[in-house]
Amino acid sequence: MSVRIKKSELVEWSRFVIFVASELVEWSNFIMDASIRAR
């Protein structure tokens, strides 16, 4: 089974993945900051 992916789809997916990753980094920074301040 070969999955054929168009180049445009690949670009869309990579943008989506980068967006999600940056959101996760923002959230983890926020949570770390909050937990440090809570002490």
C-alpha positions in Angstrom: 0.0 0.0 0.0 1.6 3.2 -1.1 0.1 6.5 0.1 0.4 9.3 -2.4 0.6 12.7 -0.8 0.4 15.9 -2.9 3.1 18.5 -2.2 0.5 21.1 -1.3 -1.0 18.7 1.3 2.5 18.1 2.7 3.0 21.9 3.1 -0.4 22.2 4.8 0.3 19.4 7.2 3.8 20.7 8.0 2.3 24.2 8.8 -0.4 22.6 11.0 2.2 20.5 12.8 4.5 23.6 13.4 1.5 25.5 14.6 0.4 22.8 17.1 4.0 22.4 18.3 4.4 26.1 19.0 1.1 26.1 20.8 2.2 23.2 23.0 5.5 25.0 23.8 3.5 28.1 24.8 1.3 26.1 27.0 4.1 24.2 28.6 6.0 27.5 29.3 2.8 28.9 30.8 2.3 25.9 33.0 5.9 25.7 34.2 5.8 29.4 35.0 2.5 29.0 37.0 3.9 26.0 38.9 7.1 27.9 39.8 5.1 30.9 41.0 2.8 28.6 43.0 5.6 27.5 45.3 
